[in-house]
């Protein structure tokens, strides 16, 4: 899969969609975008095992992102992933980039 930097408008859509949806268990949020397939991947990295509420939160974020698109030509598909990991951030797959990283000491 060819992953590149996400388009500027997608960065803005994702940033807006995350307002009010970031909660303490989220360590990082990675975004991936395949420009050829128009496939968006959003991945939450949590400090605990995922629950149904985590997937519901991600579904809300995805719905808000898709509400900004003008057609299926912007985003044709979405992969949503919620992962438990205590690995250092440098060892996490950032996909096309992290859009959020929690400050950890």
N, C-alpha and C positions, 0 to 999 in steps of 0.2 A: 504494500500500500504506500502510495506516495503522499507523505505528509509534509506540508510546508507551513509557513507563517499564515495565520488566519487573516482574511481580509479585514480591513479597518472597520467596515460597517458591522461585520460579525462580532468583532471585539466589543464594539459599543453595545450591540444587542445583548450579548452575554453579560456584560457588566451591569446593564440596567436590569436584566432578568434576575441577577443575583441579589439585588437590593432587598434586604429583609429576609433572605433565605440562608444566610451563612450563620451557623450556630456552633457552639463550643466544640462539638465532637469532630467537626471538619478540620482536618490538618492542612489539606491542600485541594485545589481544584485544577485539573488539567483539561485543556481543550485541544482537540485535534480536528483538522479539517483536510479532507481529500478534495482538492480543487477539481480534479478530473471527474470524480463520481459525485461531487457535491454532497459528501458524507461528513456529517458532524459527529464527533465523539466527545462526550462530557464524562469525566471521571472524578468522583469524590474519593478522596483518601481520608479515612476515618481513623480515630484512635481507639476504636472498639468495633465489634462485629456489627455489620449492617442490620437494620431493622426495616420493617415495612414503611415506617415513617420516613426513613432516608430515601427510599425509592419514590415515595410520594412527593417529597421535597424536590427531587431531581425532575420528576414529571412536571411539576409546576414551573420550574425554571425552563424546561424545554418548551412547554406551551407558550410561555412568555416570549421566548426567542422566536418561535415560529409565527407568533402574532405580528412580529415586525417585518416578516418577509412579504414580498409582493407577489411571489409566484413560486412554483416548484423548481424554478431554475436557480433560485438562491440556495436552497437546501432540499435535497431529494430524500435524504434518510438520516436517521439519528441513532447512534449507539449510546446507551446510558449504562454506566458502570459505577458500582459502589464497592470500594475495596478497603478492607482493614489492613493497615500497615503501620508498624512502628519503626520502619527503616528510616534512616536519615533522608532528608529531601534530595540530596545529591544522588541517592540510589533509586529514587522513584522515577518512573517513566513520565516525562512531562508532555508527551505527545507533541503537539506543535508549540506548546508553552503552558506555563502555569498562569492562570488568571487570578489565583488567590493562593497565598501561603501564610499559614498562621505563624506568628512569632513564637518561637520556642527557645527556651534557655537550656 
